[in-house]
Amino acid sequence: MAATMKDIASRTGLGLATISKYLNGGTVREKNRIAIEEAIKELDFTVNEFARSLKTHQSKTIGIVIPELSNVFITSIISVMEDVLRKKGYGILVCDSRTDEVLERQAVQFLLNKMVDGIVMMPVSRNSHALEPALQKKIPIVLIDRMIDGTEHFVDAVLVDNHRAAYESTSYLIEQGHRKIGILVGPKDVSTSLQRLQGYREALQENGLPVLESLIYYSDYTLQGGYQAAKVFFEQENQATALFVTNYEMTLGTILRVNELGLSIPEQISLIGFDNLELARIVNPALTIVEQPIHNLGVQAAEMLLSRFSGGQREKAVRLVLPTTLKFGRSVKKIIKQE
């Protein structure tokens, strides 16, 4: 027979209320915690999670829906969230939508069938169709990195100031004397891509420079996509002296193409990439990159969701926008204007 809470109570002399509180993630006196944990070990006690979820209407599980499990930026955020959630007694279920809207909707329904307590999503689609079943069940939702049109007032979100990141990066290239600056952005229908492109456009316009569509290259936020976009960029006779690549995987793809062509950074092309300080240090010369607050994104997303469980319900959705940092390497050449 499997051990029960009554067996733990008999072994420790503690009340069922105290034991239940501990097993559900509550705080108990230190001596009681030690006694309970010793009894659990001796009795080989395990919690019947299914029975508990039926009784408490809580599965202690959070569903996470992402577009690409192979994306380092995404997996880093998941790792941080899991650390925060684990300390509060929650586990996670991760679903990879493969950047497919149909799979995204299926993932949400799968998580609802698993009775998750909340959902964290980095959305693929720009509409809220995938979230509607969760919204109808009043399941707390937190969006990370990307927004969904029309959800600003009823879905929490933790975002990055993508507009400012691109504006500052492009402005820095202009300050260094560059006038023809290419940009590799993500899909046209993804909010982060649109925001980064807008920041790039505004920096050029405010400095009296034309926005040339021939210097704007769209891709899919993957290494192969970045490689192909960079391949086209370098094949064009665009006379660009600098290239701004707006995500980590595409930065890797761009560097692969640069190496294949034997181009010298920054002598032949100046480059600003996105994310991953380790990569920035490994590449020679060290890259100038936009560093996103990955750790803070994960912490804030997890805590925002936990706050919805704590009873402190808010009337309005919360939208938190975190700043990025431009980390300077040696991949940008200063062009001295000839008089």
Disulfide bonds with the S-S distance in Angstrom:
none
